Amino acid sequence: MKSKHGFSIITCLALISSIGCGKDTDLDYLSIKESVKNTKDNLAQAEYQSYSNIVLTAFSNVACNPNVHRIHWSPNGLNLGSGPIHYEGCSPVTAMIPFQNGVLTAFSNVACNPNVHRIHWSPNGLNLGSGPIRYEGCSPVTAMIPFQGGVLT
């Protein structure tokens, strides 16, 4: 069973063991079962708390094809090029930053048009190439950095 962000029940169990319900405790089965239920009920909060461990990695020239670009998701910084695909298309990623508990991702060559450039917002690391548009124009974005609660581009 997976959440909308791809976390499985194993993640829930790992979270439980990390808060003290490991094999060395004297919690009984019902306590663990209740902990799993509470963890599942609060999975969005758990995902938010563990979001700092997630790595999004952008690739160009995927499978040696210069027209394919991807962003892979990794829950722990391992297997950066083989995790779930969170974006694939003809628009290369030019910048990506964490911002306000989400992700801003800049693309060039939007919809395969070399004169269109965009920044999309994602509150959860999903829909990286189709989330709300925060910028669209003819000037490519070459860098972004969070600064004093805003973003410098």
ZADO-1210 file (C-alpha; in nm, 4 decimals, padded with zeros to 6 digits):
<atoms>
<atom x="00.0000" y="00.0000" z="00.0000" code="MET" pos="1"/>
<atom x="00.1423" y="00.3375" z="-00.0997" code="LYS" pos="2"/>
<atom x="00.0551" y="00.6948" z="-00.0166" code="SER" pos="3"/>
<atom x="00.0112" y="00.9613" z="-00.2818" code="LYS" pos="4"/>
<atom x="00.3851" y="01.0374" z="-00.2490" code="HIS" pos="5"/>
<atom x="00.4948" y="00.6764" z="-00.2941" code="GLY" pos="6"/>
<atom x="00.5649" y="00.5905" z="00.0704" code="PHE" pos="7"/>
<atom x="00.4814" y="00.2308" z="00.1510" code="SER" pos="8"/>
<atom x="00.3618" y="00.0712" z="00.4721" code="ILE" pos="9"/>
<atom x="00.7256" y="-00.0276" z="00.5267" code="ILE" pos="10"/>
<atom x="00.7991" y="00.3433" z="00.5649" code="THR" pos="11"/>
<atom x="00.5318" y="00.3565" z="00.8327" code="CYS" pos="12"/>
<atom x="00.6926" y="00.0664" z="01.0143" code="LEU" pos="13"/>
<atom x="01.0352" y="00.2263" z="00.9816" code="ALA" pos="14"/>
<atom x="00.8936" y="00.5451" z="01.1293" code="LEU" pos="15"/>
<atom x="00.7472" y="00.3493" z="01.4185" code="ILE" pos="16"/>
<atom x="01.0779" y="00.1794" z="01.4919" code="SER" pos="17"/>
<atom x="01.2546" y="00.5138" z="01.4759" code="SER" pos="18"/>
<atom x="01.0270" y="00.6495" z="01.7500" code="ILE" pos="19"/>
<atom x="01.0907" y="00.3640" z="01.9872" code="GLY" pos="20"/>
<atom x="00.8754" y="00.0699" z="01.8817" code="CYS" pos="21"/>
<atom x="01.1661" y="-00.1526" z="01.7802" code="GLY" pos="22"/>
<atom x="01.2151" y="-00.5147" z="01.8767" code="LYS" pos="23"/>
<atom x="01.3813" y="-00.4221" z="02.2069" code="ASP" pos="24"/>
<atom x="01.0720" y="-00.2519" z="02.3485" code="THR" pos="25"/>
<atom x="00.7959" y="-00.4214" z="02.5451" code="ASP" pos="26"/>
<atom x="00.5088" y="-00.2801" z="02.3382" code="LEU" pos="27"/>
<atom x="00.2475" y="-00.5415" z="02.2624" code="ASP" pos="28"/>
<atom x="00.0922" y="-00.6127" z="01.9235" code="TYR" pos="29"/>
<atom x="-00.2086" y="-00.3864" z="01.9847" code="LEU" pos="30"/>
<atom x="00.0177" y="-00.0923" z="02.0692" code="SER" pos="31"/>
<atom x="00.2150" y="-00.1470" z="01.7506" code="ILE" pos="32"/>
<atom x="-00.1073" y="-00.1865" z="01.5512" code="LYS" pos="33"/>
<atom x="-00.2360" y="00.1429" z="01.6958" code="GLU" pos="34"/>
<atom x="00.0973" y="00.3069" z="01.6163" code="SER" pos="35"/>
<atom x="00.0720" y="00.1884" z="01.2553" code="VAL" pos="36"/>
<atom x="-00.2828" y="00.3257" z="01.2335" code="LYS" pos="37"/>
<atom x="-00.1726" y="00.6599" z="01.3804" code="ASN" pos="38"/>
<atom x="00.1264" y="00.6684" z="01.1498" code="THR" pos="39"/>
<atom x="-00.0915" y="00.5980" z="00.8459" code="LYS" pos="40"/>
<atom x="-00.3401" y="00.8627" z="00.9607" code="ASP" pos="41"/>
<atom x="-00.0579" y="01.1137" z="00.9954" code="ASN" pos="42"/>
<atom x="00.1440" y="01.0033" z="00.6934" code="LEU" pos="43"/>
<atom x="00.1343" y="01.3468" z="00.5319" code="ALA" pos="44"/>
<atom x="00.2992" y="01.4928" z="00.8416" code="GLN" pos="45"/>
<atom x="00.5552" y="01.2126" z="00.8473" code="ALA" pos="46"/>
<atom x="00.6300" y="01.2717" z="00.4796" code="GLU" pos="47"/>
<atom x="00.6734" y="01.6429" z="00.5452" code="TYR" pos="48"/>
<atom x="00.9120" y="01.5742" z="00.8312" code="GLN" pos="49"/>
<atom x="01.1187" y="01.3347" z="00.6196" code="SER" pos="50"/>
<atom x="01.1093" y="01.5541" z="00.3069" code="TYR" pos="51"/>
<atom x="01.4552" y="01.6865" z="00.3914" code="SER" pos="52"/>
<atom x="01.6007" y="01.3421" z="00.3103" code="ASN" pos="53"/>
<atom x="01.4450" y="01.3297" z="-00.0373" code="ILE" pos="54"/>
<atom x="01.6664" y="01.4016" z="-00.3377" code="VAL" pos="55"/>
<atom x="01.5339" y="01.5098" z="-00.6768" code="LEU" pos="56"/>
<atom x="01.7927" y="01.4703" z="-00.9545" code="THR" pos="57"/>
<atom x="01.7568" y="01.6197" z="-01.3031" code="ALA" pos="58"/>
<atom x="01.9056" y="01.4464" z="-01.6072" code="PHE" pos="59"/>
<atom x="01.9501" y="01.5482" z="-01.9713" code="SER" pos="60"/>
<atom x="02.0264" y="01.3261" z="-02.2685" code="ASN" pos="61"/>
<atom x="01.8362" y="01.0353" z="-02.1101" code="VAL" pos="62"/>
<atom x="01.9243" y="00.7010" z="-02.2717" code="ALA" pos="63"/>
<atom x="02.1570" y="00.8988" z="-02.5022" code="CYS" pos="64"/>
<atom x="01.8601" y="01.0860" z="-02.6505" code="ASN" pos="65"/>
<atom x="01.9251" y="01.4640" z="-02.6496" code="PRO" pos="66"/>
<atom x="01.5488" y="01.5310" z="-02.6586" code="ASN" pos="67"/>
<atom x="01.4612" y="01.3432" z="-02.3391" code="VAL" pos="68"/>
<atom x="01.5043" y="01.4964" z="-01.9938" code="HIS" pos="69"/>
<atom x="01.3986" y="01.3539" z="-01.6562" code="ARG" pos="70"/>
<atom x="01.3789" y="01.4173" z="-01.2863" code="ILE" pos="71"/>
<atom x="01.4113" y="01.1113" z="-01.0638" code="HIS" pos="72"/>
<atom x="01.3023" y="01.0953" z="-00.6999" code="TRP" pos="73"/>
<atom x="01.5043" y="00.9254" z="-00.4266" code="SER" pos="74"/>
<atom x="01.3839" y="00.8907" z="-00.0672" code="PRO" pos="75"/>
<atom x="01.7374" y="00.8640" z="00.0702" code="ASN" pos="76"/>
<atom x="01.9943" y="00.9924" z="-00.1799" code="GLY" pos="77"/>
<atom x="02.0645" y="00.6461" z="-00.3220" code="LEU" pos="78"/>
<atom x="01.9943" y="00.5203" z="-00.6758" code="ASN" pos="79"/>
<atom x="01.9574" y="00.8757" z="-00.8040" code="LEU" pos="80"/>
<atom x="01.9025" y="00.7740" z="-01.1660" code="GLY" pos="81"/>
<atom x="01.6690" y="00.4821" z="-01.1109" code="SER" pos="82"/>
<atom x="01.4045" y="00.6009" z="-00.8652" code="GLY" pos="83"/>
<atom x="01.0500" y="00.6983" z="-00.9613" code="PRO" pos="84"/>
<atom x="01.0298" y="00.9471" z="-01.2479" code="ILE" pos="85"/>
<atom x="00.8715" y="01.2754" z="-01.1417" code="HIS" pos="86"/>
<atom x="00.9205" y="01.4509" z="-01.4765" code="TYR" pos="87"/>
<atom x="01.0007" y="01.3397" z="-01.8290" code="GLU" pos="88"/>
<atom x="00.9843" y="01.5561" z="-02.1379" code="GLY" pos="89"/>
<atom x="01.1610" y="01.7609" z="-02.4026" code="CYS" pos="90"/>
<atom x="01.2293" y="02.0531" z="-02.1663" code="SER" pos="91"/>
<atom x="01.5643" y="02.0405" z="-01.9856" code="PRO" pos="92"/>
<atom x="01.5801" y="02.1499" z="-01.6231" code="VAL" pos="93"/>
<atom x="01.7937" y="02.4611" z="-01.5793" code="THR" pos="94"/>
<atom x="01.7504" y="02.5117" z="-01.2042" code="ALA" pos="95"/>
<atom x="01.5734" y="02.3454" z="-00.9121" code="MET" pos="96"/>
<atom x="01.5518" y="02.4636" z="-00.5524" code="ILE" pos="97"/>
<atom x="01.3632" y="02.3785" z="-00.2346" code="PRO" pos="98"/>
<atom x="01.1248" y="02.6615" z="-00.1498" code="PHE" pos="99"/>
<atom x="00.8498" y="02.6988" z="00.1103" code="GLN" pos="100"/>
<atom x="00.8385" y="02.3241" z="00.1834" code="ASN" pos="101"/>
<atom x="00.8123" y="02.2468" z="-00.1887" code="GLY" pos="102"/>
<atom x="01.0145" y="02.2705" z="-00.5082" code="VAL" pos="103"/>
<atom x="01.0590" y="02.5383" z="-00.7748" code="LEU" pos="104"/>
<atom x="01.1811" y="02.3910" z="-01.1041" code="THR" pos="105"/>
<atom x="01.2976" y="02.5983" z="-01.4019" code="ALA" pos="106"/>
<atom x="01.2718" y="02.4594" z="-01.7550" code="PHE" pos="107"/>
<atom x="01.3896" y="02.5801" z="-02.0937" code="SER" pos="108"/>
<atom x="01.2554" y="02.4694" z="-02.4328" code="ASN" pos="109"/>
<atom x="00.9034" y="02.4394" z="-02.2844" code="VAL" pos="110"/>
<atom x="00.6761" y="02.2180" z="-02.4950" code="ALA" pos="111"/>
<atom x="00.9787" y="02.1765" z="-02.7264" code="CYS" pos="112"/>
<atom x="00.9709" y="02.5493" z="-02.8081" code="ASN" pos="113"/>
<atom x="01.3213" y="02.6994" z="-02.7675" code="PRO" pos="114"/>
<atom x="01.1723" y="03.0478" z="-02.7075" code="ASN" pos="115"/>
<atom x="00.9640" y="02.9540" z="-02.4009" code="VAL" pos="116"/>
<atom x="01.1052" y="02.9181" z="-02.0498" code="HIS" pos="117"/>
<atom x="00.9156" y="02.8481" z="-01.7258" code="ARG" pos="118"/>
<atom x="00.9338" y="02.7958" z="-01.3541" code="ILE" pos="119"/>
<atom x="00.6822" y="02.5509" z="-01.2067" code="HIS" pos="120"/>
<atom x="00.5929" y="02.5213" z="-00.8372" code="TRP" pos="121"/>
<atom x="00.5339" y="02.1901" z="-00.6637" code="SER" pos="122"/>
<atom x="00.4310" y="02.1735" z="-00.2976" code="PRO" pos="123"/>
<atom x="00.5270" y="01.8039" z="-00.2739" code="ASN" pos="124"/>
<atom x="00.7825" y="01.7131" z="-00.5426" code="GLY" pos="125"/>
<atom x="00.5155" y="01.5858" z="-00.7811" code="LEU" pos="126"/>
<atom x="00.3974" y="01.7480" z="-01.1067" code="ASN" pos="127"/>
<atom x="00.7349" y="01.9166" z="-01.1459" code="LEU" pos="128"/>
<atom x="00.6744" y="02.0041" z="-01.5102" code="GLY" pos="129"/>
<atom x="00.3034" y="02.0774" z="-01.4866" code="SER" pos="130"/>
<atom x="00.2378" y="02.2389" z="-01.1499" code="GLY" pos="131"/>
<atom x="00.1386" y="02.6042" z="-01.1115" code="PRO" pos="132"/>
<atom x="00.3458" y="02.8346" z="-01.3332" code="ILE" pos="133"/>
<atom x="00.5452" y="03.0948" z="-01.1376" code="ARG" pos="134"/>
<atom x="00.7285" y="03.2379" z="-01.4413" code="TYR" pos="135"/>
<atom x="00.6952" y="03.2120" z="-01.8175" code="GLU" pos="136"/>
<atom x="00.8889" y="03.4172" z="-02.0685" code="GLY" pos="137"/>
<atom x="01.1495" y="03.4348" z="-02.3421" code="CYS" pos="138"/>
<atom x="01.4433" y="03.4686" z="-02.0998" code="SER" pos="139"/>
<atom x="01.5886" y="03.1402" z="-01.9781" code="PRO" pos="140"/>
<atom x="01.6320" y="03.0944" z="-01.6041" code="VAL" pos="141"/>
<atom x="01.9971" y="03.0191" z="-01.5342" code="THR" pos="142"/>
<atom x="01.9947" y="03.0242" z="-01.1548" code="ALA" pos="143"/>
<atom x="01.7612" y="03.0480" z="-00.8539" code="MET" pos="144"/>
<atom x="01.8361" y="03.0781" z="-00.4848" code="ILE" pos="145"/>
<atom x="01.6097" y="03.1170" z="-00.1825" code="PRO" pos="146"/>
<atom x="01.6783" y="03.4525" z="-00.0166" code="PHE" pos="147"/>
<atom x="01.5117" y="03.6091" z="00.2872" code="GLN" pos="148"/>
<atom x="01.1809" y="03.4267" z="00.2368" code="GLY" pos="149"/>
<atom x="01.1740" y="03.4911" z="-00.1394" code="GLY" pos="150"/>
<atom x="01.3679" y="03.3801" z="-00.4458" code="VAL" pos="151"/>
<atom x="01.6419" y="03.5488" z="-00.6457" code="LEU" pos="152"/>
<atom x="01.6414" y="03.4468" z="-01.0132" code="THR" pos="153"/>
</atoms>
